[in-house]
């Protein structure tokens, strides 16, 4: 619980930094008077609400997913019903995305409006025990209100990027007594979006570690999730999703980074390194077990 408490404090601190960047842009555009800080903060709140309220439909549409019946996916229904009952939570809607890229995600503003989606690829790749580990992870994202957290982070980061580009045309603010500085505007347009993106990624990675841990506790089988993550690491590299805008915008919801990449691309990934996640799960189970790939 101590580690989880630390992650909660870390998430709160990162949100503080993200809001500081947003309000800082308002301060600079206002020429150091702060007259735009509240306006930009209000824009951030509005964008956050829209992103949060529509989070389920946005992600489902991006993945071209369709609702499935229990007759079509009996194992998926059986697992989710069992885990939802164990957690004393309502049954979410279940979807399948017709793509061979192996992945899964949960979305929705609360447990009463949640949806869980698996791709065709992950349903073919994992055995039932591993799928149970993945679905436990996804349900904990819903129960931990991580969709709200990620929606807020993504919305504020998007507002920061748009407003930083807007601020560039004001040359960093100014008035007749204090002329605008074009250099400040250029630096703002580059550094503010970079800072917002890095903070958003840090929030996303922190929430993934918590969902791994809490999902493993929900299923009582951390090694099942570790085994699934090892398969997904190989599967997403072999069959990545195309990096179009719609998919990039919802990639942070998925259990594994759906895009291929290393080096700088890995540094800017929405997910923590898979080897770290696997090692943490193995530690929960008392050490590595046979059959689980170590990195």
Phi, psi and omega per residue, in radians:
X1 nan -0.520 3.126
X2 -1.080 -0.740 3.138
X3 -1.132 -0.690 -3.139
X4 -1.180 -0.664 3.098
X5 -1.094 -0.693 3.092
X6 -1.082 -0.722 3.117
X7 -1.096 -0.665 3.097
X8 -1.116 -0.763 3.098
X9 -1.122 -0.681 3.129
X10 -1.109 -0.749 3.114
X11 -1.074 -0.762 3.132
X12 -1.087 -0.738 3.134
X13 -1.127 -0.698 3.134
X14 -1.148 -0.662 3.067
X15 -1.115 -0.636 3.083
X16 -1.059 -0.723 3.107
X17 -1.133 -0.737 -3.110
X18 -1.093 -0.788 3.112
X19 -1.164 -0.614 3.114
X20 -1.094 -0.691 3.097
X21 -1.105 -0.776 -3.136
X22 -1.077 -0.846 -3.133
X23 -1.198 -0.531 3.094
X24 -1.109 -0.644 3.077
X25 -1.082 -0.764 3.099
X26 -1.048 -0.664 3.121
X27 -1.135 -0.766 -3.115
X28 -1.190 -0.799 3.140
X29 -1.075 -0.576 3.120
X30 -1.400 0.167 3.110
X31 1.202 0.522 3.118
X32 1.467 0.201 -3.114
X33 -1.760 -0.310 -3.131
X34 1.380 0.163 -3.062
X35 -1.198 -0.376 3.117
X36 -1.758 -0.122 -3.051
X37 -1.061 -0.810 -3.140
X38 -1.158 -0.647 3.113
X39 -1.080 -0.818 -3.131
X40 -1.172 -0.618 3.074
X41 -1.103 -0.712 3.114
X42 -1.122 -0.697 3.086
X43 -1.066 -0.721 3.111
X44 -1.065 -0.710 3.136
X45 -1.134 -0.771 -3.135
X46 -1.095 -0.802 -3.137
X47 -1.135 -0.639 3.100
X48 -1.091 -0.784 -3.117
X49 -1.091 -0.796 -3.138
X50 -1.076 -0.803 -3.132
X51 -1.096 -0.737 -3.122
X52 -1.168 -0.809 -3.059
X53 -1.164 -0.578 -3.083
X54 -1.781 0.185 -2.997
X55 -1.012 -0.670 -3.084
X56 -1.219 -0.818 -3.101
X57 -1.190 -0.592 3.137
X58 -1.097 -0.849 -3.084
X59 -1.205 -0.764 -3.138
X60 -1.066 -0.739 -3.137
X61 -1.163 -0.718 -3.120
X62 -1.072 -0.618 -3.113
X63 -1.609 0.086 3.125
X64 0.938 0.632 -3.061
X65 -1.414 2.736 3.104
X66 -2.268 2.599 3.087
X67 -1.176 2.541 3.138
X68 -2.152 2.643 3.134
X69 -1.601 2.940 3.100
X70 -1.170 -0.518 3.095
X71 -1.129 -0.632 -3.130
X72 -1.334 -0.695 -3.065
X73 -2.291 1.224 -3.082
X74 -1.106 -0.664 -3.121
X75 -1.162 -0.776 3.138
X76 -1.047 -0.800 3.117
X77 -1.115 -0.763 -3.106
X78 -1.068 -0.787 -3.108
X79 -1.153 -0.851 -3.081
X80 -1.149 -0.674 3.115
X81 -1.108 -0.762 -3.132
X82 -1.096 -0.818 -3.092
X83 -1.211 -0.664 3.102
X84 -1.110 -0.708 3.110
X85 -1.138 -0.751 3.107
X86 -1.035 -0.685 -3.134
X87 -1.477 -0.029 -3.109
X88 0.996 0.812 -3.120
X89 -2.216 2.751 3.133
X90 -1.204 2.733 3.104
X91 -1.258 2.188 3.097
X92 -1.378 2.919 3.002
X93 -1.311 2.527 -3.097
X94 -1.997 2.389 -3.107
X95 -2.310 2.734 3.006
X96 -2.256 2.331 3.106
X97 -1.736 2.265 -3.076
X98 -1.400 1.110 3.101
X99 -2.341 2.556 -3.119
X100 -1.392 -0.223 3.099
X101 -1.176 2.133 -3.076
X102 -1.343 2.087 3.130
X103 -2.941 2.983 3.099
X104 -2.712 2.711 3.070
X105 -2.711 2.781 3.014
X106 -2.135 2.588 3.132
X107 -2.654 3.028 -3.082
X108 2.107 2.566 -2.994
X109 -1.333 -0.287 3.095
X110 -2.856 3.002 -3.111
X111 -1.044 -0.475 3.138
X112 -1.316 -0.333 -3.117
X113 -2.182 0.604 -3.057
X114 -1.584 2.711 3.039
X115 -2.426 2.457 3.077
X116 -2.090 2.306 -3.081
X117 -2.233 2.326 3.007
X118 -2.041 2.573 3.033
X119 -1.512 2.792 3.031
X120 -0.975 -0.644 -3.095
X121 -1.086 -0.738 -3.106
X122 -1.283 -0.570 3.116
X123 -1.174 -0.515 3.093
X124 -1.453 -0.493 -3.025
X125 -1.418 -0.687 -2.988
X126 -1.719 2.620 2.971
X127 -1.453 3.065 -3.007
X128 -1.136 -0.644 3.119
X129 -1.111 -0.764 3.125
X130 -1.174 -0.677 3.099
X131 -1.092 -0.655 3.091
X132 -1.071 -0.713 3.098
X133 -1.090 -0.738 3.132
X134 -1.143 -0.789 -3.112
X135 -1.181 -0.566 3.038
X136 -1.100 -0.746 3.068
X137 -1.019 -0.831 -3.077
X138 -1.175 -0.688 3.110
X139 -1.117 -0.607 3.128
X140 -1.213 -0.477 3.002
X141 -1.041 -0.701 3.133
X142 -1.212 -0.848 -3.068
X143 -1.162 -0.531 3.111
X144 -1.471 0.036 -3.116
X145 1.062 0.576 -3.140
X146 -1.230 -0.407 3.103
X147 -1.155 -0.676 3.048
X148 -1.092 -0.821 -3.117
X149 -1.031 -0.853 -3.097
X150 -1.207 -0.609 3.118
X151 -1.140 -0.743 3.108
X152 -1.089 -0.825 -3.118
X153 -1.081 -0.799 -3.119
X154 -1.145 -0.714 -3.122
X155 -1.149 -0.790 -3.124
X156 -1.158 -0.716 3.110
X157 -1.076 -0.687 3.105
X158 -1.146 -0.710 3.108
X159 -1.133 -0.727 3.113
X160 -1.013 -0.809 -3.128
X161 -1.079 -0.814 -3.125
X162 -1.130 -0.773 -3.094
X163 -1.267 -0.522 3.079
X164 -1.142 -0.689 3.085
X165 -1.186 -0.649 3.076
X166 -1.111 -0.738 -3.105
X167 -1.134 -0.497 -3.124
X168 -1.016 -0.601 -3.100
X169 -1.305 -0.249 3.065
X170 -1.637 -0.014 3.113
X171 1.085 0.562 3.111
X172 1.459 0.386 3.087
X173 1.455 -2.949 3.116
X174 2.169 2.963 3.088
X175 -2.587 -2.892 -3.086
X176 -1.152 -0.533 -3.132
X177 -1.445 -0.543 3.131
X178 -2.247 1.651 -3.090
X179 -1.019 2.628 3.108
X180 -1.162 2.620 3.136
X181 -1.886 1.890 -3.120
X182 -1.011 -0.595 -3.132
X183 -1.119 -0.692 3.110
X184 -1.089 -0.716 3.110
X185 -1.086 -0.725 3.128
X186 -1.161 -0.757 3.117
X187 -1.102 -0.706 3.133
X188 -1.097 -0.747 -3.116
X189 -1.109 -0.482 -3.122
X190 -1.643 -0.832 -2.982
X191 -1.366 -0.658 -3.099
X192 -1.102 -0.862 3.091
X193 -1.074 -0.636 3.116
X194 -1.101 -0.802 3.131
X195 -1.096 -0.762 -3.134
X196 -1.100 -0.711 3.135
X197 -1.125 -0.779 -3.133
X198 -1.105 -0.698 3.110
X199 -1.171 -0.741 3.104
X200 -1.033 -0.747 3.133
X201 -1.130 -0.701 3.139
X202 -1.114 -0.693 3.091
X203 -1.103 -0.806 -3.127
X204 -1.048 -0.768 -3.116
X205 -1.153 -0.687 3.113
X206 -1.073 -0.747 -3.129
X207 -1.198 -0.530 3.091
X208 -1.132 -0.750 3.110
X209 -1.051 -0.748 -3.139
X210 -1.145 -0.711 3.138
X211 -1.156 -0.634 3.054
X212 -1.037 -0.889 -3.074
X213 -1.143 -0.835 -3.097
X214 -1.220 -0.635 3.089
X215 -1.117 -0.691 3.110
X216 -1.144 -0.605 3.090
X217 -1.230 -0.647 3.128
X218 -1.117 -0.751 -3.131
X219 -1.459 -0.388 -3.064
X220 1.260 0.369 -3.035
X221 -2.547 1.283 -3.117
X222 -1.076 -0.513 -3.124
X223 -1.230 -0.462 3.073
X224 -1.141 -0.750 3.109
X225 -1.199 -0.672 3.104
X226 -1.055 -0.751 3.125
X227 -1.134 -0.718 3.113
X228 -1.099 -0.749 -3.133
X229 -1.121 -0.636 3.099
X230 -1.111 -0.743 3.096
X231 -1.158 -0.698 -3.128
X232 -1.174 -0.588 3.108
X233 -1.050 -0.768 3.108
X234 -1.282 -0.705 -3.064
X235 -1.166 -0.696 3.140
X236 -1.240 -0.503 3.066
X237 -1.261 -0.615 -3.134
X238 -1.339 -0.590 -3.097
X239 -2.340 1.254 -3.134
X240 -1.302 2.773 3.015
X241 -1.393 2.659 3.045
X242 -1.195 2.518 -3.077
X243 -1.529 1.057 3.040
X244 -1.546 2.875 -2.964
X245 -1.034 -0.768 -3.113
X246 -1.022 -0.793 -3.093
X247 -1.267 -0.649 3.092
X248 -1.052 -0.692 -3.093
X249 -1.165 -0.408 -3.125
X250 -1.951 0.048 -3.056
X251 -1.091 -0.492 -3.115
X252 -1.166 -0.314 3.137
X253 -1.371 -0.332 -2.985
X254 -1.415 2.697 -3.072
X255 -1.237 -0.461 3.113
X256 -2.302 2.558 3.079
X257 -1.005 2.055 -3.024
X258 -1.423 -0.024 -3.066
X259 -1.943 2.583 3.087
X260 -1.400 2.505 3.076
X261 2.875 2.712 3.072
X262 -2.511 -3.094 3.110
X263 1.098 -2.169 -3.120
X264 -1.120 -0.620 3.124
X265 -1.083 -0.663 3.111
X266 -1.186 -0.651 3.129
X267 -1.071 -0.589 -3.122
X268 -1.743 0.366 3.123
X269 -1.319 2.648 3.138
X270 -1.405 -0.164 -3.066
X271 -2.071 2.601 3.054
X272 -1.218 2.832 3.141
X273 -0.978 2.340 -3.082
X274 -1.067 -0.617 -3.134
X275 -1.115 -0.601 3.102
X276 -1.198 -0.725 3.136
X277 -1.113 -0.751 3.135
X278 -1.119 -0.748 -3.132
X279 -1.089 -0.691 3.124
X280 -1.132 -0.725 3.126
X281 -1.172 -0.682 3.098
X282 -1.135 -0.643 3.103
X283 -1.135 -0.642 3.080
X284 -1.056 -0.602 -3.110
X285 -1.529 0.027 3.107
X286 1.628 0.319 3.095
X287 2.180 2.937 -3.108
X288 -1.124 2.616 3.106
X289 -2.113 2.723 3.127
X290 -1.054 2.515 3.088
X291 1.599 -0.119 -3.139
X292 -1.869 2.140 -3.072
X293 -1.162 2.295 3.002
X294 -1.773 2.589 -3.090
X295 -1.940 nan nan
